[in-house]
Every structure is written in structure tokens, then in C-alpha cells.
Amino acid sequence: MLPSRKRKLWIALVVIIISAAIAGVVYLRKRSAPQPARLLPESDAVLYVNLRLMRLETIFRHASPVAHDPDYEHFVQATGFQFERDLDQAALAMHASGSPLNPGVPSSGSIAANARFSEIFVARFDAARVSDYLRRLASSTDHYRDMEIYNIPHEGRTVRVAILGVGTVAVSNVNDGLVIRTMIDNYLAEAKPLSGPSLVSDFYRHVPLGSVAWAIVKFAPSSNRSLPLPGGFDLAAQSLAGSVIVGSARYVGSVHLRIQDFNSSEQNARNLRETAETLLGFVRSTGTPLQTGASDSDVKAFFDSIKLEQKGDNVVLTATLPSEFITKALSGPPLVPDEAAPEPAPAAQPQPTPRARTPASKTNPSRR
């Protein structure tokens, strides 16, 4: 047996090693984005939504039923898959016009104008039925690393789809087929914890733990694009040039929103803060541009909770959405069943033409 002193040293060493391992796991968890986001290619913006976590929260269970148009209903019948029920995670990469993966004349409008997109979906579906459906839509198929890529014509573009594995699908409408192959390579490489597109690997650490949705958007140093906001408002391009914006939503009894701007200079950050303050003051004085079913008190509580703060070349906006605001916004206007619809007013009946009165003796002999 080891002497008591050595045994204590070994026990202390084991405790230190285990503690270091736990700390490493926690660190990697904080720095490592969800796998769907790590499978995406390089892009100008990344959006991630965890619908499975949202469904677990009581506040998100009041969403109105999704109406099925004929095309979507045909898709549901053919595959057995419904996005609102079976989709668990979605990660989207946006390739702005004029970027390396989407060359062409850069758009002078919104950052999303003429953009191309690449997506990773994690869901529950029957792979055989989905494959059959995609094969019927595809004009051709390619094979890459034992995977089938379906080339589907849509609105003058080619949408490429690949089933990566159990419950995971990659989609891209970028002209270059290299993008979908890169996503396949990332999946087969098992997406190392700190891998992924540079936006994700560099800025995901600023996303709060437990966020059910987050987005990272990059603006070029000479960007002439704007960032559209609800109600038709845009943030000025000059204030956003060269910056990266990280936004997130986290539910902790209410929805906590956080938007942080990592700007190229302190002056640009000041311009952005002043623009945002002007916009916020205008909205507070004239009413909200958001069209929801929430009451005036819910809307006022939301705008009163908004806080803007500048820290050097960073601008941080935080806000809290009351649970009542979300519940009413998701539930939407009540649906009126057909049988409860008001009945049309009855058509006016023609009035009988009055006839001349005749003597009682002729009309009713019994009254004689």
C-alpha cells in the first residue's frame, strides 16, 4: 500500500485532473456553437433557432395553427413531415450579393437583397419517403462521398439538397456546387467543437448560454447596405460599415433580447448609438411599428425595458418581452368557424300590391 502522504497526493492529483476536465468541458460548451451552425459554409450572416427548446417552453405553446396551402399540403402528404411539428433545429447562412460565394453587382439596399442561402435542418422524418419526394422533384442527381445530392430547379435557380444522416439535411441555392459539398465534408468530419464558419468561431462566445435563437451579421467595411427593422425602419449603412452584430433571445420566464454591435471604431459606435436612440425616441412618441395582438400595456412595457449602452467601440441593446406579449403575438386573431360565421341578411321581400276593398256582403256572405 502507498504511504498515507503519497495516497493523499494522488487523490489530490485526481481531483485536480477531474476538475480541469470539467472546466474544459464547460469552456468548450460556452465557446462551441450547436452542431448545425458549425456545418455551415463561410457567409455574411448566420441565424440559428432551436425549435425543440421553444416547444418545451409553455409560452411558445400558444402559437396559432399553421395554414397549409396546396403545395405545402402535398409535401406533407408525400413525406409525412411538418415543419411546425417535426423541425427541431435550423441554422441558416446568408451569402450577400457581391460576396465570394455570391458574386455579382453588390446590392445597394437591404443586406438580404439578392442574397443566396445555405441551411442545415435537424428534424424527425422518414428518410426513405423524403428521398423519394426529392428524387421526383430533382432534374438530376450527383454523388459525393457516398451521398446523393438532389439538384432541384426552383425560380430560375438550382436548389441542392443532401440528406447527411439520421435527421440532418443540408440545403443550398448557391450557384457553386462546392458549397453543398463543403457542408457534407463538415458533417463527415464530425464538426470539431470550435470549428465552423469564421463568424461562428469568432463571435459565438458572445451569445448567452440558453439562447433559443441567435444571429450574427457582418457588414463590409465599405458597406452601403442597411439593416431592415420591423415597421419599415432601417439602420443607416454608415453606422454599420465594418461592424458585426450579435443578437440573441433567451427565455427565463420572459424573453430577454440582447443585441451587441462590435464596431470598427468608437466614432461609428457613437453614430450607431445616436441613430438607435433617435429611432427609439420616435417609436416611443408615435407608437410601436410592431403589428401584434399584444395590448398597449404589453407594448409599452417592452419599449420601456429597452436600454442602450455604449462601451468603447461596442453598443449593447437589451430588452425584455413580457410573456403576455409573446403569447398574444403567437396566438394571433381568433379563427371564426364556418358555422359561426354571421348569416347574410335576408333579401327584402316584395310587398303585395294593395287591392281595392269590396263590400263585406260580397266578400263574406256569412256576415249577412
C-alpha positions in Angstrom: 0.0 0.0 0.0 1.1 3.6 -0.7 2.1 5.6 2.4 -0.7 7.9 3.6 1.1 11.0 2.4 1.5 9.7 -1.2 -2.1 8.4 -1.2 -3.3 11.9 -0.3 -1.2 13.4 -3.1 -2.6 11.0 -5.6 -6.1 11.7 -4.5 -5.5 15.5 -4.8 -4.0 15.0 -8.2 -7.0 13.0 -9.4 -9.4 15.7 -8.1 -7.4 18.4 -9.9 -7.4 16.4 -13.2 -11.2 15.8 -12.9 -11.8 19.5 -12.1 -9.7 20.6 -15.0 -11.6 18.2 -17.3 -15.0 19.6 -16.1 -13.7 23.2 -16.6 -12.6 22.3 -20.1 -16.0 20.8 -21.0 -17.7 23.9 -19.7 -15.3 26.2 -21.6 -15.9 24.2 -24.8 -19.6 24.3 -24.2 -19.6 28.0 -24.0 -17.3 28.6 -27.0 -18.8 25.8 -29.1 -21.8 26.6 -31.2 -24.6 24.0 -31.9 -23.5 21.4 -34.5 -25.9 22.7 -37.2 -24.2 26.1 -37.2 -20.8 24.5 -37.3 -21.7 22.7 -40.5 -22.4 25.9 -42.4 -20.0 27.4 -45.0 -18.5 30.9 -44.8 -21.1 33.6 -45.1 -22.1 37.2 -44.2 -24.7 36.2 -41.7 -25.7 33.2 -39.6 -29.1 32.6 -37.9 -29.8 29.7 -35.6 -33.1 28.7 -34.0 -33.7 25.8 -31.5 -37.4 25.0 -32.1 -37.2 21.9 -29.8 -36.4 24.1 -26.8 -39.0 26.6 -27.8 -41.7 23.9 -27.8 -40.7 22.9 -24.3 -41.5 26.4 -23.0 -45.1 27.0 -22.0 -45.1 30.4 -23.6 -44.5 29.1 -27.1 -47.3 26.5 -26.9 -49.9 29.1 -27.9 -48.9 29.6 -31.5 -51.7 29.6 -33.9 -52.1 26.6 -36.2 -50.2 26.9 -39.5 -52.4 27.1 -42.5 -51.4 24.6 -45.2 -51.5 25.9 -48.8 -52.0 23.2 -51.5 -48.3 22.9 -52.3 -47.3 22.5 -48.6 -50.2 20.1 -48.0 -48.9 18.0 -51.0 -45.4 18.0 -49.4 -46.8 16.9 -46.0 -48.9 14.1 -47.6 -45.9 12.9 -49.6 -43.3 12.9 -46.8 -45.2 12.8 -43.6 -43.1 15.8 -42.4 -44.5 19.0 -40.9 -42.1 21.8 -40.2 -44.1 23.2 -37.3 -44.2 19.8 -35.6 -41.1 17.9 -36.6 -38.3 20.5 -37.2 -36.1 20.7 -34.1 -33.1 22.9 -35.1 -32.4 25.2 -38.1 -29.2 27.0 -39.0 -29.0 29.4 -41.9 -26.1 31.1 -43.7 -26.7 34.1 -45.8 -24.4 34.9 -48.7 -24.8 38.6 -49.6 -24.7 39.7 -53.2 -21.2 40.5 -54.2 -19.6 38.1 -51.7 -17.2 35.4 -52.8 -19.9 32.7 -52.9 -22.4 35.0 -54.5 -20.5 37.2 -57.0 -22.2 39.9 -58.9 -23.1 43.5 -58.6 -23.5 44.3 -54.9 -27.0 45.4 -53.8 -27.3 48.9 -52.5 -30.4 48.1 -50.5 -31.0 45.7 -47.7 -28.3 43.2 -46.8 -30.6 40.4 -47.8 -31.3 41.7 -51.3 -30.3 39.2 -54.0 -28.8 37.0 -51.3 -28.3 33.2 -51.5 -28.7 30.9 -48.6 -27.4 27.6 -47.2 -29.2 25.8 -44.4 -28.9 22.8 -42.1 -32.1 21.3 -40.7 -32.3 18.8 -37.9 -35.7 17.1 -37.7 -37.6 13.9 -37.3 -38.6 12.4 -40.7 -38.8 9.3 -42.7 -35.6 9.3 -44.8 -37.0 6.9 -47.4 -40.1 9.0 -48.1 -38.2 12.3 -48.1 -35.6 10.8 -50.6 -38.4 9.6 -52.9 -40.0 13.0 -52.8 -36.7 14.8 -53.6 -35.9 12.4 -56.4 -39.2 13.2 -58.1 -38.5 16.9 -57.9 -34.9 16.7 -59.0 -33.8 17.3 -62.6 -30.6 15.4 -61.9 -28.6 14.0 -59.0 -24.9 14.0 -58.1 -23.0 11.6 -55.9 -20.3 12.8 -53.5 -18.6 10.8 -50.8 -21.4 8.1 -50.8 -24.1 10.8 -50.5 -26.7 11.7 -53.1 -27.2 15.4 -53.9 -30.6 16.3 -55.5 -30.5 19.2 -57.9 -33.9 20.8 -57.9 -34.8 23.7 -60.3 -36.7 26.5 -58.5 -37.4 30.0 -59.7 -34.6 30.0 -62.2 -32.0 28.7 -59.7 -30.8 25.2 -58.7 -31.5 24.2 -55.1 -29.2 21.4 -53.9 -30.4 19.1 -51.1 -28.5 16.3 -49.4 -29.6 14.0 -46.5 -26.4 14.0 -44.4 -27.5 11.4 -41.9 -30.3 10.5 -39.5 -32.4 13.6 -39.1 -30.0 16.0 -40.7 -30.4 17.7 -44.1 -28.3 20.3 -46.0 -29.8 22.7 -48.5 -28.2 25.4 -50.6 -29.2 27.6 -53.5 -25.7 29.0 -54.2 -24.7 28.6 -57.8 -21.4 26.9 -56.9 -22.0 23.2 -56.0 -18.8 23.4 -53.9 -20.9 24.8 -51.1 -23.1 21.7 -50.6 -20.0 19.5 -50.8 -18.3 21.6 -48.1 -21.3 21.0 -45.8 -21.0 17.3 -46.5 -17.3 17.4 -45.7 -18.0 19.3 -42.4 -20.6 16.7 -41.4 -18.3 13.7 -42.1 -15.5 15.4 -40.2 -17.9 15.4 -37.2 -17.6 19.2 -36.9 -14.9 19.7 -34.2 -16.1 21.8 -31.2 -14.5 25.1 -32.2 -14.9 24.6 -35.9 -17.4 26.3 -38.3 -17.5 29.4 -40.3 -15.4 32.3 -39.0 -18.4 34.3 -37.9 -19.4 31.5 -35.6 -16.0 30.5 -34.3 -15.1 34.2 -33.6 -18.3 35.6 -32.2 -20.4 32.7 -30.8 -18.8 33.2 -27.4 -20.8 36.4 -27.1 -24.1 34.5 -27.3 -25.6 34.0 -23.8 -26.0 30.4 -22.7 -29.5 29.1 -23.0 -30.4 31.2 -26.1 -33.2 29.6 -28.1 -32.4 31.8 -31.1 -29.4 33.9 -32.2 -27.9 35.7 -35.2 -24.5 37.0 -36.2 -24.4 39.6 -39.1 -21.2 41.0 -40.7 -21.1 44.3 -42.7 -18.3 45.0 -45.1 -16.0 48.0 -44.3 -17.4 49.9 -47.3 -20.9 48.6 -46.9 -23.7 50.6 -48.5 -26.4 48.3 -47.2 -28.9 48.8 -44.4 -30.4 46.6 -41.8 -34.2 46.4 -42.0 -36.2 46.6 -38.8 -39.9 45.9 -38.0 -42.2 48.6 -39.2 -40.2 49.5 -42.3 -37.3 51.2 -40.5 -33.7 50.8 -41.5 -30.4 51.4 -39.6 -28.1 53.7 -41.5 -25.4 51.9 -43.5 -22.7 54.4 -42.5 -23.1 53.4 -38.8 -22.9 49.7 -39.6 -19.9 49.6 -42.0 -17.2 47.3 -40.8 -19.2 46.1 -37.8 -20.5 42.7 -36.6 -23.9 42.5 -34.8 -24.7 39.6 -32.4 -28.3 39.2 -31.4 -29.9 36.6 -29.2 -33.2 35.7 -27.5 -33.3 33.8 -24.2 -36.4 32.7 -22.3 -36.3 32.9 -18.5 -39.9 33.5 -17.6 -39.9 36.3 -20.1 -37.9 36.7 -23.3 -34.6 38.5 -22.8 -33.3 40.1 -26.0 -29.7 41.2 -26.4 -28.1 42.9 -29.4 -24.4 43.8 -29.3 -22.6 45.7 -32.0 -18.9 45.2 -32.4 -17.9 48.2 -34.5 -14.9 49.2 -36.4 -14.4 52.4 -34.4 -15.6 54.3 -31.4 -16.9 57.1 -33.7 -19.0 54.6 -35.7 -20.3 53.1 -32.4 -21.3 56.6 -31.3 -23.1 57.3 -34.6 -25.0 54.0 -34.3 -26.0 54.6 -30.7 -27.3 58.1 -31.6 -29.2 56.8 -34.6 -30.7 54.0 -32.4 -31.7 56.5 -29.7 -33.4 58.7 -32.2 -35.3 55.8 -33.7 -36.3 54.5 -30.3 -37.5 58.0 -29.2 -39.5 58.3 -32.4 -41.2 55.0 -31.8 -41.9 55.7 -28.2 -43.5 59.0 -29.0 -45.6 57.9 -32.0 -46.5 54.3 -31.1 -45.0 50.9 -31.9 -44.5 49.7 -35.5 -45.0 46.2 -34.4 -48.3 44.7 -35.5 -49.2 42.1 -32.9 -52.2 41.1 -30.8 -50.5 42.5 -27.7 -52.2 45.1 -25.6 -50.9 48.7 -25.3 -49.7 48.0 -21.8 -47.6 45.0 -23.1 -46.1 47.1 -25.9 -45.3 49.9 -23.5 -43.7 47.5 -21.1 -41.5 46.2 -23.9 -40.3 49.6 -25.1 -39.8 50.9 -21.5 -37.5 47.9 -20.9 -35.2 48.8 -23.8 -31.7 50.0 -22.7 -28.9 51.3 -24.9 -25.3 51.4 -23.7 -22.0 52.2 -25.4 -18.8 50.7 -24.2 -15.9 52.0 -26.3 -16.5 50.7 -29.8 -19.3 48.4 -28.7 -23.0 49.2 -28.5 -25.3 47.0 -26.4 -29.1 47.0 -26.6 -31.1 44.9 -24.1 -34.9 44.5 -23.8 -37.4 42.2 -22.1 -40.5 40.9 -23.8 -43.3 40.1 -21.3 -44.7 36.6 -21.6 -48.2 38.1 -22.2 -46.7 40.0 -25.2 -45.4 36.7 -26.8 -48.5 34.7 -26.0 -50.8 37.2 -27.7 -48.5 37.7 -30.6 -48.2 34.0 -31.3 -51.9 33.2 -30.8 -52.9 35.8 -33.4 -56.5 36.8 -34.1 -59.1 34.1 -33.2 -60.4 32.0 -36.0 -64.1 32.1 -36.6 -65.5 28.6 -37.6 -67.6 28.5 -40.7 -70.7 27.5 -38.8 -70.3 30.5 -36.5 -70.0 33.0 -39.4 -72.8 35.6 -39.4 -75.6 34.7 -41.7 -76.3 37.1 -44.6 -79.3 39.5 -44.1 -82.4 38.1 -45.8 -83.3 39.6 -49.1 -86.1 42.2 -49.0 -89.5 40.6 -49.8 -91.6 42.3 -52.4 -94.7 44.0 -50.9 -98.1 42.8 -52.2 -100.0 45.3 -54.3 -103.0 46.6 -52.3 -106.3 45.7 -53.7 -109.5 47.7 -53.7 -111.7 46.8 -50.8 -115.0 45.2 -51.6 -118.3 45.3 -49.7 -118.4 42.8 -46.9 -121.6 41.3 -48.3 -119.7 40.2 -51.4 -116.5 39.0 -49.8 -118.0 37.1 -47.0 -121.6 36.0 -47.4 -121.8 34.6 -44.0 -121.7 38.1 -42.5 -125.0 39.0 -43.9 
